[in-house]
């Protein structure tokens, strides 16, 4: 065990570790955080040896019950700490997603979407998130975020604007056709080229 972890463990155990006073809880959390920083595994014997020194007045049953309860709590707190670290890293990685400023910026940044992807983009803008392969859709309040997962490009817009955005896509990317008709036309063209 790292010396700083041990110092914080002794500090927590030497006072009133069997209470739920906020200061004692804070000392426990501080010790657990330190153990996580140094990746220390805390075992029952660690607690027992210190408790024998700092609380000789505790009888064996009290000491064993305390250690049994706290070792489980320490393991859970360490697991939660590592979980938070991993999710913080995941959140930071999401910050690298390019955030398009408009639908035009989104389409040009996605670069040369094929007709399957373009059709899915319209569905994503409409909020039809089921069975999408290239996009994810997240609604939060009045806003919708569409993410092109192939290139980590996102576009967030007010849901009230979805009709205007779909119209822009149909007018500028689908030869003025509605998305379903344009997709059917593109599919038929692809089939005829392959025959």
Secondary structure by P-SEA (a helix, b strand, c coil): ccaaaaaaaaaaaacccccccaaaaaaaaaaaaaaaaacccccaaaaaaaaaaccccccaaaaaaaaaaaaaaaaaaaaaaaaaaaaaaaaaaaccccccccaaaaaaaaccccaaaaaaaaaaaaccccccccbbbbbcccbbbbbccccbbbbbbcccaaaaaaaaaaacccccccaaaaaaaaaaaaaaaac
